[in-house]
Amino acid sequence: MATSSLTEAVFSLPEVDRRGGVALARDFARRAASVCGYLGCHEDVVVVVSELATDAVRHGSGRPLVRILGGRDRLLVEIVDTAWPRLRDFGWGQQLVARLSESWGMTVRAGQNVVWCEMTA
Protein backbone atom coordinates (compact mmCIF):
# COMPACT_ATOMS: atom_id res chain seq x y z
CA MET A 1 0.00 0.00 0.00
CA ALA A 2 1.82 3.10 -1.25
CA THR A 3 0.13 5.78 0.80
CA SER A 4 2.32 8.43 2.41
CA SER A 5 0.67 8.52 5.85
CA LEU A 6 -1.06 5.41 7.18
CA THR A 7 -3.40 5.12 10.14
CA GLU A 8 -4.45 1.82 11.71
CA ALA A 9 -7.67 1.19 13.63
CA VAL A 10 -8.68 -2.13 15.22
CA PHE A 11 -12.02 -3.24 16.70
CA SER A 12 -12.95 -6.57 18.29
CA LEU A 13 -16.59 -7.60 18.15
CA PRO A 14 -18.05 -8.34 21.58
CA GLU A 15 -18.08 -11.92 22.84
CA VAL A 16 -21.73 -11.60 23.88
CA ASP A 17 -24.32 -10.44 21.32
CA ARG A 18 -22.06 -11.03 18.33
CA ARG A 19 -24.81 -10.06 15.87
CA GLY A 20 -25.26 -6.75 17.70
CA GLY A 21 -21.51 -6.38 17.35
CA VAL A 22 -21.91 -6.07 13.58
CA ALA A 23 -23.77 -2.78 14.12
CA LEU A 24 -20.87 -1.64 16.32
CA ALA A 25 -18.45 -2.71 13.56
CA ARG A 26 -20.35 -0.49 11.10
CA ASP A 27 -20.02 2.49 13.46
CA PHE A 28 -16.33 1.68 13.89
CA ALA A 29 -15.81 1.51 10.11
CA ARG A 30 -17.40 4.94 9.62
CA ARG A 31 -15.18 6.49 12.31
CA ALA A 32 -12.04 4.68 11.11
CA ALA A 33 -12.50 5.87 7.51
CA SER A 34 -12.79 9.42 8.83
CA VAL A 35 -9.79 9.12 11.16
CA CYS A 36 -7.69 7.70 8.29
CA GLY A 37 -8.64 10.76 6.22
CA TYR A 38 -9.96 8.48 3.49
CA LEU A 39 -11.28 10.49 0.54
CA GLY A 40 -13.40 7.66 -0.90
CA CYS A 41 -17.01 6.92 -0.03
CA HIS A 42 -17.22 6.12 3.68
CA GLU A 43 -20.57 4.38 3.25
CA ASP A 44 -18.90 1.88 0.88
CA VAL A 45 -16.44 1.08 3.67
CA VAL A 46 -19.36 0.60 6.07
CA VAL A 47 -21.14 -1.79 3.68
CA VAL A 48 -17.97 -3.86 3.12
CA VAL A 49 -17.25 -4.13 6.85
CA SER A 50 -20.88 -5.04 7.54
CA GLU A 51 -20.91 -7.83 4.95
CA LEU A 52 -17.55 -9.30 5.99
CA ALA A 53 -18.26 -9.03 9.73
CA THR A 54 -21.67 -10.67 9.27
CA ASP A 55 -20.00 -13.56 7.45
CA ALA A 56 -17.44 -13.91 10.26
CA VAL A 57 -20.21 -13.97 12.89
CA ARG A 58 -22.24 -16.56 10.95
CA HIS A 59 -19.39 -18.92 10.12
CA GLY A 60 -16.68 -18.25 12.70
CA SER A 61 -16.29 -18.48 16.43
CA GLY A 62 -14.64 -16.36 19.07
CA ARG A 63 -14.37 -12.62 18.63
CA PRO A 64 -13.91 -11.46 15.04
CA LEU A 65 -11.46 -8.60 14.69
CA VAL A 66 -11.92 -5.70 12.27
CA ARG A 67 -8.70 -3.98 11.15
CA ILE A 68 -8.62 -0.92 8.92
CA LEU A 69 -5.30 0.46 7.70
CA GLY A 70 -4.96 3.31 5.29
CA GLY A 71 -4.86 6.94 4.39
CA ARG A 72 -6.36 9.43 1.96
CA ASP A 73 -6.19 7.28 -1.17
CA ARG A 74 -6.49 3.66 -0.01
CA LEU A 75 -7.86 1.52 2.79
CA LEU A 76 -7.09 -2.07 3.61
CA VAL A 77 -9.99 -3.71 5.45
CA GLU A 78 -9.40 -7.03 7.22
CA ILE A 79 -11.76 -9.26 9.16
CA VAL A 80 -9.89 -11.83 11.23
CA ASP A 81 -11.71 -14.85 12.66
CA THR A 82 -11.32 -18.53 13.45
CA ALA A 83 -13.59 -19.87 10.72
CA TRP A 84 -12.46 -22.78 8.61
CA PRO A 85 -10.15 -21.19 6.02
CA ARG A 86 -12.26 -21.13 2.87
CA LEU A 87 -14.39 -18.61 1.06
CA ARG A 88 -18.09 -19.36 1.19
CA ASP A 89 -20.36 -19.53 -1.82
CA PHE A 90 -20.25 -16.34 -3.85
CA GLY A 91 -23.44 -14.82 -2.45
CA TRP A 92 -24.95 -11.36 -2.56
CA GLY A 93 -22.70 -10.00 0.21
CA GLN A 94 -19.54 -11.12 -1.55
CA GLN A 95 -20.80 -9.61 -4.80
CA LEU A 96 -21.17 -6.29 -2.97
CA VAL A 97 -17.64 -6.55 -1.57
CA ALA A 98 -16.28 -7.37 -5.05
CA ARG A 99 -18.09 -4.39 -6.61
CA LEU A 100 -17.15 -1.86 -3.93
CA SER A 101 -13.49 -2.81 -3.52
CA GLU A 102 -10.47 -2.66 -5.80
CA SER A 103 -9.54 -6.23 -4.86
CA TRP A 104 -10.39 -8.75 -2.17
CA GLY A 105 -9.60 -12.25 -1.03
CA MET A 106 -8.80 -14.57 1.84
CA THR A 107 -5.60 -15.77 3.45
CA VAL A 108 -4.56 -17.61 6.60
CA ARG A 109 -2.25 -15.78 8.99
CA ALA A 110 -1.02 -17.24 12.29
CA GLY A 111 -3.72 -19.92 12.14
CA GLN A 112 -6.51 -17.40 11.65
CA ASN A 113 -8.73 -16.74 8.67
CA VAL A 114 -8.24 -13.22 7.24
CA VAL A 115 -10.71 -11.91 4.67
CA TRP A 116 -9.42 -8.66 3.25
CA CYS A 117 -10.28 -6.05 0.69
CA GLU A 118 -8.54 -2.99 -0.63
CA MET A 119 -10.55 0.13 -1.33
CA THR A 120 -9.45 3.14 -3.34
CA ALA A 121 -10.69 6.72 -3.34
Steps between C-alpha positions, in 0.01 A plus 500: 500500500682810375331768705719765661335509844327189633266471796395170657178437692399168659166389648407167659136397486354426843497142626135532604241616244726441201225597254455831683875537465460531123314829554790614720742393224310722254533798736869419543552483122341843451722655769814319380454619140471855632800470733710358213405806293368272227368701205288217356139426587479420871165326457667250263746420779208452740322261261817293444572473873137409569497221241836353604429527874159336454667211318756465781223494763297241306785264417771567758539477873665712764527874456546616141745786465454790258822672388508806277832638378534785259510863410350749257517285187470138616363286780577141582210336684559168677264277694687243707318198643539132579273366227613209289731659241289506185287752319130425513273483199511819297181652640349846489725636777816388324374651175463832683853474640636418152319798344594753768866405541802515272593143594415248769579150614580268787820380661604316815731683739623354830230232485221752451278566202549852357253631243629825358414761244674806368299812430610801299376858500 
